[in-house]
Amino acid sequence: MNFSEFKNLVLEKAKEFNLTKEHLIRLRTELFHAKVYYDDIGDLYEDLHTKPIKTEACLIPLLFGLTKKCNLNENIELIQTRPGSSGGI
């Protein structure tokens, strides 16, 4: 799945939830980082469904039913995708 397909799927799933303004802001941030993930690492959709999810800070796994809640007070942990990169995912 490419990023465009992933983004469309996430936005369709988001319509099924009654998201607050804070959730929509978090979703926008997560989609930005998802784009970086797709550009630098690979298929985030596949990785979400095959690798363990270690945090409840992210909204996208909740939309796919992979976690039970999203804790907006928890910071999203970012990692460097390349040496010298800034922004991370």
N, C-alpha and C positions, 0 to 999 in steps of 0.2 A: 504494500500500500504506500503510495506517495503522500507527501505532506498535504497537498490540496484535498485528497480524498479523506485523509485523517481529520483535517480541520472541519470539513463538511459533516462528517460523522459525529464529531464532538458537538458541533452546533446543533445538529438534529437531536442528539441525546439531551443537550442542555434545555431544549424546549419542553422536555418531559418533566423537568424539575421547576419548582417555584424558587428561582435563584434570587438572592438579595443583591443589592448593589455591590456589597463587599465580595460576594461570590463571583459576580461578573468581572470585577476588577482582577481578582485572582485568576479567573479563567483566561483573561486577556494576557496576563503575565505568563501563564503556563503555555499558552499557544505560541508565544514568542520563543520560549525556551524549547518547545517541541520542534519548532522550525530549525533551530540550531542543532538539535539532536538529529533530525533527519539529514541535515547538510553534512554533519561531521561524523556521525556514528552509524546510523542506519534506520531501520523500520521500528519506530517507537511502539506502534500498535502491536506488532508481534512480540516485542520485548516486554510490554506490559502484561501480555497473556502467558508468557513463558518464564519470566524471571520473578523472584519474590519481591513484593512491595514492602519496604521497610518503614514507611512513614504514612501518617494520615494527614500530612500537610497539603497534599495535592488533591485538586478537585477532579481532574480527568479520570483517575482510577475509580472514583465514586460514580461518575457518570456511566462507566462501563460495568458497574456492579462488582468491581474487584475489591473495594473496601466498603465499610459500612458507614463511614462519616468522613468529613473533611474538617480539620482543625485549623481555622484561619489564624489562630494565635501562634501556631507553630511555623517557624521559618522554613522555606524550601531550601534544602541543601543543594548547593551548586558545586559542580566539579569542572575542572579544566578539561577541555576536549582536545586541545593541542598545546604544545609548548608555546608560551608567549601570548596565548589567547586571553581575551578579557571578556567577561560576560558569562561564560560557562553555561552549563545546563543543570 
